[in-house]
Structure formats: structure tokens, C-alpha cells
Amino acid sequence: MPSLVVQTSFLGDMVLTTPLIAHLARAGPVDVLATKAGATLLANNPAVREIIVYDKRGADRGVGGFRRIASRLRARTYDSAYLAQGSVRSGALTLAAGIRERVGFASSAGRLFYTTRIPPIEGTHHAAKLLSLATRDPLAEAPRAQIRPHLYPGMIERAQVDEVLGPSSAGAQLVALAPGSVWATKRWPYFAELAHELSALGQVVVVGGAADRELAREIVGATKGQAIDATGRLPLLASAELIGRSALLVTNDSAPLHLASAMNTPTVAVFGPTVPEFGFGPLAERAAVAGNDALTCRPCDRHGPQRCPLGHWRCMREITPDVVARMARELL
């Protein structure tokens, strides 16, 4: 019987769910319920039989959309559902779909709808935590290679990256920078200065969404127009392809970090208000983390507030460009 994985949370969470999907696929077909954006990350994934899009804030919002999706799931007669996203709505949806076994975390908001509740693993990576839904062993520490996620860019994504880079970058060593984050306090403020230092080591390219274009302009200016601005120009899976081609990624605690883990790109991750111990650190074979460990106020938030609660933002301001540049050079 096929199984269903439910992951309708942040994009980084979808990336980190791929080890769970791969593990389940060894036993039988796996379908994934995903958001429109999350679904794009699973293209070409050999472990996924079918992607079912749940546009919960768009076409499928409200009671009508809930019922339509529940009906679609019920028609597929899943034996088991794995709630990688633990909301009440997700739990209720799998119950309404008539899925007999519903596995989720004992701490999730939707736990009352689960038939099997797994105690969450504290102090380990989120990918290992998600994998424990299938292994049913919350105490086991999974090997790093087993929890490293995987993405599968194809010919379309390779062509999209070729177009953005242009022929002049052929053969150049790419140094990717990801300066953005949804959370303001997680944006390290010295990417432009870092780009100036690293531009002698390779072709600097800025990755991110359209909202990061102003940050990219600063970086391009700091390199006297030499850096390539790819922000807002590539779909998510093509961004993974670009990061996979790069010799290094320097990033905040944000989605590109997880894309780099999936592509096994050497990574320097800058953590400010958050810490890797929350379970979202880099999983690439070669990685370094920059953080101001001397501050007693850190970490201050699970995600990163829009403003520093104490007004000084020392967790980011005191991580200097030379410190991050030194880490980058060591990995290069």
C-alpha cells in the first residue's frame, strides 16, 4: 500500500523532509502532500510517486478546499500518513481522508488526530527528527549521510542557470552569497563587504528571491559590477542547481542553507538570533558556522524576530566580514 507524507510548512522543511521520503520509498510508493512552492522542490525526485498540491491559502482555502483534498486523498486508499507538518488542519485532513495509521510527533498541535505519537528528539537536527517518524526510534542518532537531504535539478533547471550566468562565467569558480531572510534580524549586514573580499577568489553570484534585490544591488556595487545578481530570476530548484555548481555558499539561517545541504555544497552559515542547536544547521560534508557565542541573550527566538528585543543586534553586528571571509577561504 502507498504511504502519504504531509509537508505544507516552510520551504526549508520540505528540503529536510526528503530523507524521510527516501526512507519510506524503500518499502513502497510514497506520495507527498505539499504547497505549490514546496511541490516544485520535489520535481525529478525518484522517491516520490505523486505530488498532491494543497493550495491552502489559495484555491484550496476554507472548508470547500479541505473537503476536496480529503476526497482526493481518500480515493488513493493510503495505509499510512506521516505528518511532517504537525498542524491541527493537517491532522484533521488525514483523518477525514480515512487513512488508518497517522504518525506524527507527540508535541504537535494536531497530535489528537494521530494513531502513533513519536516523542520529538531534542537537540538533534530537524532532518533526523523527521526521519524518526519512519524509524519509530526517537532516541537513535542517525548518521549524517543518512539525514542529508537531496534535490534533483534537471535539464530545465540547468538551462535556466546557464542563461543567468551567461557565457562569460564558463569555467569560473562560483562563490554564491545568500544575503536574504524573511526574518530581519537573521540578515547578516556585511555581505557587500564580504563580496568585495571574496571577488578575487571567484565569480560572486547572489542568490535569493525578488525581495532580496536591494541587498543584491549593494553586493554588485561593492564588486564594481562584477557580481552576478540572480535574485528573483530562478525558480527554487534552479537556485539549487546554481548553488550545486558553486564552490561555496555563504548564507544566513534561511532556505538557501538547506539547498546547499541538499546539493552538498561547502557552506558558511551565519547564525545571529538563532543557533544550529535548534536543528537547522548545515548538513553539507564541509561546513562552518559563524556565530557570536559570547552573548547571554542568544538565542532569543526560534525563528528570529523582526527587531532585536534589546535594541543592539550584537549577535549579527559583531560577526565581522574578516571572520566570515577567513572561514570561506578555508573551505575554498
KOLBA-428711 format. One record per residue (C-alpha): residue number from 1; residue in one letter; x, y, z. Coordinates in pm, whole numbers, plus 50000, padded with zeros to 5 digits. Each point is the difference from the previous one (the first is absolute). Layout:
r i: NUM; aa: a; px: X; py: Y; pz: Z
...
//
This chain:
r i: 1; aa: m; px: 50000; py: 50000; pz: 50000
r i: 2; aa: p; px: 50124; py: 50352; pz: 49929
r i: 3; aa: s; px: 50080; py: 50241; pz: 50281
r i: 4; aa: l; px: 49945; py: 50375; pz: 50020
r i: 5; aa: v; px: 50240; py: 50263; pz: 50134
r i: 6; aa: v; px: 49839; py: 50331; pz: 50100
r i: 7; aa: q; px: 50233; py: 50301; pz: 49984
r i: 8; aa: t; px: 49834; py: 50337; pz: 49946
r i: 9; aa: s; px: 50235; py: 50214; pz: 50210
r i: 10; aa: f; px: 50301; py: 50216; pz: 49907
r i: 11; aa: l; px: 50217; py: 49921; pz: 49697
r i: 12; aa: g; px: 50295; py: 49902; pz: 50214
r i: 13; aa: d; px: 49779; py: 49747; pz: 50178
r i: 14; aa: m; px: 49911; py: 49842; pz: 49666
r i: 15; aa: v; px: 50368; py: 49962; pz: 49913
r i: 16; aa: l; px: 50066; py: 49839; pz: 50339
r i: 17; aa: t; px: 49709; py: 49760; pz: 49948
r i: 18; aa: t; px: 50169; py: 49833; pz: 49702
r i: 19; aa: p; px: 50197; py: 49749; pz: 50215
r i: 20; aa: l; px: 49669; py: 49883; pz: 50153
r i: 21; aa: i; px: 49849; py: 49964; pz: 49652
r i: 22; aa: a; px: 50302; py: 49803; pz: 49874
r i: 23; aa: h; px: 49986; py: 49767; pz: 50301
r i: 24; aa: l; px: 49630; py: 49926; pz: 49952
r i: 25; aa: a; px: 50044; py: 49945; pz: 49626
r i: 26; aa: r; px: 50218; py: 49697; pz: 50069
r i: 27; aa: a; px: 49689; py: 49823; pz: 50132
r i: 28; aa: g; px: 49747; py: 50116; pz: 49740
r i: 29; aa: p; px: 49851; py: 50291; pz: 49803
r i: 30; aa: v; px: 50001; py: 50341; pz: 50167
r i: 31; aa: d; px: 49778; py: 50297; pz: 49915
r i: 32; aa: v; px: 50053; py: 50346; pz: 50148
r i: 33; aa: l; px: 49742; py: 50264; pz: 50092
r i: 34; aa: a; px: 50172; py: 50335; pz: 49949
r i: 35; aa: t; px: 49940; py: 50370; pz: 49943
r i: 36; aa: k; px: 50041; py: 50137; pz: 49647
r i: 37; aa: a; px: 50348; py: 50131; pz: 50083
r i: 38; aa: g; px: 50106; py: 49689; pz: 50187
r i: 39; aa: a; px: 49888; py: 49776; pz: 49715
r i: 40; aa: t; px: 50251; py: 50159; pz: 49762
r i: 41; aa: l; px: 50286; py: 49878; pz: 50218
r i: 42; aa: l; px: 49897; py: 49636; pz: 49953
r i: 43; aa: a; px: 50015; py: 50000; pz: 49619
r i: 44; aa: n; px: 50205; py: 49709; pz: 49861
r i: 45; aa: n; px: 50028; py: 49842; pz: 50347
r i: 46; aa: p; px: 50017; py: 49622; pz: 49936
r i: 47; aa: a; px: 49854; py: 49923; pz: 50346
r i: 48; aa: v; px: 49671; py: 50184; pz: 49930
r i: 49; aa: r; px: 49722; py: 49827; pz: 49810
r i: 50; aa: e; px: 49756; py: 50293; pz: 49994
r i: 51; aa: i; px: 49990; py: 50357; pz: 50133
r i: 52; aa: i; px: 49658; py: 50120; pz: 50114
r i: 53; aa: v; px: 49986; py: 50379; pz: 50024
r i: 54; aa: y; px: 49801; py: 50147; pz: 50288
r i: 55; aa: d; px: 49965; py: 50372; pz: 49930
r i: 56; aa: k; px: 49873; py: 50067; pz: 50352
r i: 57; aa: r; px: 50023; py: 50380; pz: 49969
r i: 58; aa: g; px: 49869; py: 50016; pz: 49644
r i: 59; aa: a; px: 49775; py: 49775; pz: 49795
r i: 60; aa: d; px: 49962; py: 49744; pz: 50280
r i: 61; aa: r; px: 49943; py: 50235; pz: 50291
r i: 62; aa: g; px: 49700; py: 49962; pz: 50224
r i: 63; aa: v; px: 49766; py: 49709; pz: 50067
r i: 64; aa: g; px: 49936; py: 49935; pz: 49632
r i: 65; aa: g; px: 50368; py: 49960; pz: 49919
r i: 66; aa: f; px: 50051; py: 49780; pz: 50307
r i: 67; aa: r; px: 49724; py: 49766; pz: 49885
r i: 68; aa: r; px: 50132; py: 49983; pz: 49642
r i: 69; aa: i; px: 50348; py: 49904; pz: 50114
r i: 70; aa: a; px: 49864; py: 49750; pz: 50253
r i: 71; aa: s; px: 49796; py: 49839; pz: 49722
r i: 72; aa: r; px: 50305; py: 49976; pz: 49772
r i: 73; aa: l; px: 50202; py: 49837; pz: 50275
r i: 74; aa: r; px: 49720; py: 49759; pz: 50092
r i: 75; aa: a; px: 49984; py: 49876; pz: 49640
r i: 76; aa: r; px: 50364; py: 49893; pz: 50019
r i: 77; aa: t; px: 49943; py: 49765; pz: 50298
r i: 78; aa: y; px: 50322; py: 50074; pz: 50190
r i: 79; aa: d; px: 50096; py: 49760; pz: 50272
r i: 80; aa: s; px: 50211; py: 50250; pz: 50195
r i: 81; aa: a; px: 50051; py: 50377; pz: 50025
r i: 82; aa: y; px: 50311; py: 50164; pz: 50142
r i: 83; aa: l; px: 49931; py: 50347; pz: 50135
r i: 84; aa: a; px: 50328; py: 50184; pz: 49941
r i: 85; aa: q; px: 49795; py: 50319; pz: 50042
r i: 86; aa: g; px: 49809; py: 49974; pz: 50325
r i: 87; aa: s; px: 49714; py: 50249; pz: 49985
r i: 88; aa: v; px: 49646; py: 49923; pz: 50111
r i: 89; aa: r; px: 49882; py: 50044; pz: 49640
r i: 90; aa: s; px: 50247; py: 49743; pz: 49867
r i: 91; aa: g; px: 49906; py: 49747; pz: 50266
r i: 92; aa: a; px: 49629; py: 50051; pz: 49940
r i: 93; aa: l; px: 50053; py: 49967; pz: 49624
r i: 94; aa: t; px: 50160; py: 49655; pz: 50029
r i: 95; aa: l; px: 49721; py: 49886; pz: 50231
r i: 96; aa: a; px: 49735; py: 50130; pz: 49758
r i: 97; aa: a; px: 50181; py: 49815; pz: 49719
r i: 98; aa: g; px: 49947; py: 49673; pz: 50187
r i: 99; aa: i; px: 50370; py: 49919; pz: 50036
r i: 100; aa: r; px: 50021; py: 49727; pz: 50261
r i: 101; aa: e; px: 50346; py: 50066; pz: 50143
r i: 102; aa: r; px: 50096; py: 50363; pz: 50066
r i: 103; aa: v; px: 50352; py: 50056; pz: 50136
r i: 104; aa: g; px: 50114; py: 50330; pz: 50145
r i: 105; aa: f; px: 50184; py: 50161; pz: 50288
r i: 106; aa: a; px: 49860; py: 49986; pz: 50350
r i: 107; aa: s; px: 50067; py: 50374; pz: 50035
r i: 108; aa: s; px: 49815; py: 50107; pz: 49683
r i: 109; aa: a; px: 49685; py: 50210; pz: 50009
r i: 110; aa: g; px: 49818; py: 49730; pz: 49802
r i: 111; aa: r; px: 50103; py: 49710; pz: 50223
r i: 112; aa: l; px: 49643; py: 49913; pz: 50102
r i: 113; aa: f; px: 49942; py: 49881; pz: 49643
r i: 114; aa: y; px: 50300; py: 49763; pz: 50001
r i: 115; aa: t; px: 49990; py: 49627; pz: 50062
r i: 116; aa: t; px: 50375; py: 49988; pz: 50066
r i: 117; aa: r; px: 50175; py: 50280; pz: 50188
r i: 118; aa: i; px: 50379; py: 50019; pz: 49983
r i: 119; aa: p; px: 50182; py: 50190; pz: 50277
r i: 120; aa: p; px: 50201; py: 50275; pz: 49825
r i: 121; aa: i; px: 50377; py: 49976; pz: 50017
r i: 122; aa: e; px: 50143; py: 50298; pz: 50185
r i: 123; aa: g; px: 50339; py: 50140; pz: 49910
r i: 124; aa: t; px: 50036; py: 49827; pz: 49665
r i: 125; aa: h; px: 49957; py: 50109; pz: 49641
r i: 126; aa: h; px: 49646; py: 50052; pz: 49870
r i: 127; aa: a; px: 50067; py: 49757; pz: 49714
r i: 128; aa: a; px: 50079; py: 49727; pz: 50255
r i: 129; aa: k; px: 49688; py: 50091; pz: 50194
r i: 130; aa: l; px: 49787; py: 49964; pz: 49686
r i: 131; aa: l; px: 50167; py: 49670; pz: 49910
r i: 132; aa: s; px: 49903; py: 49859; pz: 50342
r i: 133; aa: l; px: 49636; py: 50006; pz: 49886
r i: 134; aa: a; px: 50086; py: 49703; pz: 49779
r i: 135; aa: t; px: 50264; py: 49827; pz: 50213
r i: 136; aa: r; px: 49780; py: 50035; pz: 50314
r i: 137; aa: d; px: 50321; py: 50034; pz: 50202
r i: 138; aa: p; px: 50014; py: 50351; pz: 50150
r i: 139; aa: l; px: 50319; py: 49925; pz: 50192
r i: 140; aa: a; px: 50215; py: 49891; pz: 49707
r i: 141; aa: e; px: 50250; py: 50249; pz: 49858
r i: 142; aa: a; px: 49990; py: 49953; pz: 49624
r i: 143; aa: p; px: 50333; py: 50017; pz: 49811
r i: 144; aa: r; px: 50062; py: 50334; pz: 49829
r i: 145; aa: a; px: 49996; py: 49839; pz: 49655
r i: 146; aa: q; px: 49659; py: 49848; pz: 50073
r i: 147; aa: i; px: 49838; py: 50331; pz: 50093
r i: 148; aa: r; px: 50157; py: 50215; pz: 49730
r i: 149; aa: p; px: 49718; py: 50109; pz: 49767
r i: 150; aa: h; px: 50004; py: 49965; pz: 49623
r i: 151; aa: l; px: 49852; py: 50204; pz: 49715
r i: 152; aa: y; px: 50001; py: 49912; pz: 49630
r i: 153; aa: p; px: 50028; py: 50291; pz: 49755
r i: 154; aa: g; px: 49950; py: 49892; pz: 49641
r i: 155; aa: m; px: 50070; py: 50123; pz: 49650
r i: 156; aa: i; px: 49756; py: 50290; pz: 50032
r i: 157; aa: e; px: 50170; py: 50129; pz: 50313
r i: 158; aa: r; px: 50346; py: 49961; pz: 49849
r i: 159; aa: a; px: 49894; py: 50205; pz: 49698
r i: 160; aa: q; px: 49852; py: 50270; pz: 50224
r i: 161; aa: v; px: 50325; py: 50032; pz: 50193
r i: 162; aa: d; px: 50205; py: 50008; pz: 49680
r i: 163; aa: e; px: 49792; py: 50294; pz: 49880
r i: 164; aa: v; px: 50045; py: 50195; pz: 50326
r i: 165; aa: l; px: 50375; py: 49943; pz: 50019
r i: 166; aa: g; px: 50069; py: 50072; pz: 49634
r i: 167; aa: p; px: 50295; py: 49881; pz: 49793
r i: 168; aa: s; px: 50250; py: 50229; pz: 50174
r i: 169; aa: s; px: 49977; py: 49792; pz: 50320
r i: 170; aa: a; px: 50083; py: 49671; pz: 49831
r i: 171; aa: g; px: 50276; py: 49823; pz: 50192
r i: 172; aa: a; px: 50007; py: 50257; pz: 50281
r i: 173; aa: q; px: 49993; py: 49894; pz: 50363
r i: 174; aa: l; px: 49664; py: 50113; pz: 50135
r i: 175; aa: v; px: 49968; py: 50150; pz: 50348
r i: 176; aa: a; px: 49632; py: 50026; pz: 50091
r i: 177; aa: l; px: 49863; py: 50245; pz: 50257
r i: 178; aa: a; px: 49647; py: 49983; pz: 50145
r i: 179; aa: p; px: 49945; py: 50325; pz: 50195
r i: 180; aa: g; px: 49625; py: 49978; pz: 50051
r i: 181; aa: s; px: 49758; py: 49868; pz: 50261
r i: 182; aa: v; px: 49633; py: 50048; pz: 50077
r i: 183; aa: w; px: 50107; py: 50090; pz: 50355
r i: 184; aa: a; px: 50180; py: 50336; pz: 50014
r i: 185; aa: t; px: 50231; py: 49919; pz: 50291
r i: 186; aa: k; px: 50133; py: 49692; pz: 49816
r i: 187; aa: r; px: 50146; py: 50213; pz: 49717
r i: 188; aa: w; px: 50371; py: 50042; pz: 50062
r i: 189; aa: p; px: 50080; py: 50364; pz: 49903
r i: 190; aa: y; px: 50346; py: 49958; pz: 49845
r i: 191; aa: f; px: 49943; py: 49799; pz: 49682
r i: 192; aa: a; px: 50109; py: 50290; pz: 49780
r i: 193; aa: e; px: 50333; py: 50030; pz: 50185
r i: 194; aa: l; px: 50044; py: 49623; pz: 49982
r i: 195; aa: a; px: 49935; py: 50000; pz: 49626
r i: 196; aa: h; px: 50275; py: 50258; pz: 49954
r i: 197; aa: e; px: 50244; py: 49770; pz: 50182
r i: 198; aa: l; px: 49895; py: 49679; pz: 49824
r i: 199; aa: s; px: 49974; py: 50136; pz: 49646
r i: 200; aa: a; px: 50368; py: 49930; pz: 49943
r i: 201; aa: l; px: 49938; py: 49630; pz: 50070
r i: 202; aa: g; px: 49730; py: 49940; pz: 49742
r i: 203; aa: q; px: 49684; py: 50121; pz: 49831
r i: 204; aa: v; px: 49766; py: 50132; pz: 50269
r i: 205; aa: v; px: 49633; py: 49923; pz: 49934
r i: 206; aa: v; px: 49710; py: 50111; pz: 50220
r i: 207; aa: v; px: 49712; py: 49757; pz: 50052
r i: 208; aa: g; px: 49658; py: 50065; pz: 50151
r i: 209; aa: g; px: 49649; py: 50115; pz: 49923
r i: 210; aa: a; px: 49871; py: 50322; pz: 49850
r i: 211; aa: a; px: 49979; py: 50152; pz: 50350
r i: 212; aa: d; px: 50381; py: 49977; pz: 50022
r i: 213; aa: r; px: 50074; py: 50219; pz: 49697
r i: 214; aa: e; px: 50095; py: 50308; pz: 50202
r i: 215; aa: l; px: 50250; py: 49794; pz: 50200
r i: 216; aa: a; px: 50134; py: 49862; pz: 49672
r i: 217; aa: r; px: 50043; py: 50352; pz: 49858
r i: 218; aa: e; px: 50224; py: 50089; pz: 50295
r i: 219; aa: i; px: 50210; py: 49691; pz: 49937
r i: 220; aa: v; px: 50031; py: 50068; pz: 49627
r i: 221; aa: g; px: 50104; py: 50356; pz: 50079
r i: 222; aa: a; px: 50266; py: 49883; pz: 50246
r i: 223; aa: t; px: 50155; py: 49784; pz: 49727
r i: 224; aa: k; px: 49991; py: 50286; pz: 49746
r i: 225; aa: g; px: 49737; py: 49822; pz: 49795
r i: 226; aa: q; px: 50181; py: 49668; pz: 49979
r i: 227; aa: a; px: 49760; py: 49796; pz: 50215
r i: 228; aa: i; px: 49706; py: 49829; pz: 49828
r i: 229; aa: d; px: 49658; py: 50077; pz: 50143
r i: 230; aa: a; px: 49785; py: 49685; pz: 49974
r i: 231; aa: t; px: 49740; py: 50112; pz: 50255
r i: 232; aa: g; px: 49644; py: 49953; pz: 49881
r i: 233; aa: r; px: 50119; py: 49852; pz: 49671
r i: 234; aa: l; px: 49995; py: 49629; pz: 50081
r i: 235; aa: p; px: 49739; py: 49756; pz: 50130
r i: 236; aa: l; px: 50088; py: 49818; pz: 50321
r i: 237; aa: l; px: 50133; py: 49684; pz: 49840
r i: 238; aa: a; px: 50211; py: 50204; pz: 49756
r i: 239; aa: s; px: 50140; py: 50191; pz: 50299
r i: 240; aa: a; px: 50102; py: 49662; pz: 50141
r i: 241; aa: e; px: 50172; py: 49923; pz: 49668
r i: 242; aa: l; px: 50191; py: 50330; pz: 50019
r i: 243; aa: i; px: 50103; py: 49936; pz: 50359
r i: 244; aa: g; px: 50102; py: 49647; pz: 49901
r i: 245; aa: r; px: 50236; py: 50141; pz: 49737
r i: 246; aa: s; px: 50160; py: 50235; pz: 50251
r i: 247; aa: a; px: 50323; py: 49932; pz: 50183
r i: 248; aa: l; px: 49856; py: 50169; pz: 50309
r i: 249; aa: l; px: 49682; py: 50154; pz: 50139
r i: 250; aa: v; px: 49995; py: 50264; pz: 50272
r i: 251; aa: t; px: 49650; py: 50031; pz: 50140
r i: 252; aa: n; px: 49785; py: 50107; pz: 50290
r i: 253; aa: d; px: 49784; py: 49750; pz: 50190
r i: 254; aa: s; px: 49750; py: 49978; pz: 49713
r i: 255; aa: a; px: 49881; py: 49773; pz: 49718
r i: 256; aa: p; px: 50319; py: 50022; pz: 49784
r i: 257; aa: l; px: 50189; py: 49834; pz: 50287
r i: 258; aa: h; px: 49783; py: 49690; pz: 49956
r i: 259; aa: l; px: 50034; py: 50013; pz: 49620
r i: 260; aa: a; px: 50377; py: 49989; pz: 50050
r i: 261; aa: s; px: 49964; py: 49702; pz: 50235
r i: 262; aa: a; px: 49797; py: 49819; pz: 49735
r i: 263; aa: m; px: 50260; py: 50076; pz: 49731
r i: 264; aa: n; px: 50291; py: 49932; pz: 50240
r i: 265; aa: t; px: 50153; py: 50341; pz: 49930
r i: 266; aa: p; px: 50260; py: 50121; pz: 50254
r i: 267; aa: t; px: 49819; py: 50248; pz: 50222
r i: 268; aa: v; px: 50075; py: 50285; pz: 50237
r i: 269; aa: a; px: 49680; py: 50065; pz: 50198
r i: 270; aa: v; px: 49961; py: 50321; pz: 50202
r i: 271; aa: f; px: 49777; py: 49958; pz: 50304
r i: 272; aa: g; px: 49887; py: 50303; pz: 50203
r i: 273; aa: p; px: 49687; py: 49982; pz: 50218
r i: 274; aa: t; px: 49967; py: 49625; pz: 49930
r i: 275; aa: v; px: 50246; py: 49715; pz: 50051
r i: 276; aa: p; px: 50071; py: 49672; pz: 49814
r i: 277; aa: e; px: 49894; py: 49812; pz: 50314
r i: 278; aa: f; px: 49641; py: 50080; pz: 49905
r i: 279; aa: g; px: 50048; py: 49730; pz: 49736
r i: 280; aa: f; px: 50053; py: 50196; pz: 49679
r i: 281; aa: g; px: 50377; py: 50018; pz: 49957
r i: 282; aa: p; px: 50186; py: 49911; pz: 49678
r i: 283; aa: l; px: 50027; py: 49633; pz: 49899
r i: 284; aa: a; px: 50250; py: 50030; pz: 49715
r i: 285; aa: e; px: 50310; py: 49789; pz: 50050
r i: 286; aa: r; px: 50210; py: 50316; pz: 50033
r i: 287; aa: a; px: 49844; py: 50285; pz: 50196
r i: 288; aa: a; px: 50076; py: 50268; pz: 50257
r i: 289; aa: v; px: 49773; py: 50206; pz: 50224
r i: 290; aa: a; px: 50062; py: 50363; pz: 50099
r i: 291; aa: g; px: 49827; py: 50115; pz: 50317
r i: 292; aa: n; px: 50054; py: 50230; pz: 50295
r i: 293; aa: d; px: 50010; py: 49740; pz: 50276
r i: 294; aa: a; px: 50100; py: 50249; pz: 50272
r i: 295; aa: l; px: 49655; py: 50158; pz: 50026
r i: 296; aa: t; px: 49777; py: 49888; pz: 50286
r i: 297; aa: c; px: 49690; py: 50130; pz: 49815
r i: 298; aa: r; px: 50051; py: 49755; pz: 49716
r i: 299; aa: p; px: 49796; py: 49818; pz: 49878
r i: 300; aa: c; px: 49703; py: 50230; pz: 50047
r i: 301; aa: d; px: 49743; py: 49844; pz: 49765
r i: 302; aa: r; px: 49927; py: 49673; pz: 49817
r i: 303; aa: h; px: 49971; py: 50179; pz: 49665
r i: 304; aa: g; px: 50159; py: 50342; pz: 50050
r i: 305; aa: p; px: 49801; py: 50312; pz: 50092
r i: 306; aa: q; px: 49956; py: 50293; pz: 49763
r i: 307; aa: r; px: 50179; py: 50222; pz: 50256
r i: 308; aa: c; px: 50261; py: 49927; pz: 50264
r i: 309; aa: p; px: 49814; py: 49983; pz: 50335
r i: 310; aa: l; px: 50287; py: 50186; pz: 50168
r i: 311; aa: g; px: 50060; py: 50247; pz: 49719
r i: 312; aa: h; px: 50371; py: 49929; pz: 49944
r i: 313; aa: w; px: 49997; py: 49708; pz: 49747
r i: 314; aa: r; px: 50350; py: 49904; pz: 50112
r i: 315; aa: c; px: 49942; py: 49640; pz: 49898
r i: 316; aa: m; px: 50043; py: 50109; pz: 49637
r i: 317; aa: r; px: 50182; py: 50333; pz: 50017
r i: 318; aa: e; px: 50298; py: 49848; pz: 50185
r i: 319; aa: i; px: 50059; py: 49724; pz: 49743
r i: 320; aa: t; px: 50248; py: 50187; pz: 49784
r i: 321; aa: p; px: 50062; py: 49949; pz: 49626
r i: 322; aa: d; px: 50358; py: 49888; pz: 50060
r i: 323; aa: v; px: 49881; py: 49714; pz: 50226
r i: 324; aa: v; px: 49758; py: 49869; pz: 49737
r i: 325; aa: a; px: 50252; py: 50059; pz: 49720
r i: 326; aa: r; px: 50257; py: 49791; pz: 50185
r i: 327; aa: m; px: 49750; py: 49713; pz: 50033
r i: 328; aa: a; px: 49917; py: 50031; pz: 49630
r i: 329; aa: r; px: 50364; py: 49988; pz: 49896
r i: 330; aa: e; px: 50060; py: 49690; pz: 50213
r i: 331; aa: l; px: 49713; py: 49818; pz: 49830
r i: 332; aa: l; px: 50110; py: 50116; pz: 49653
//
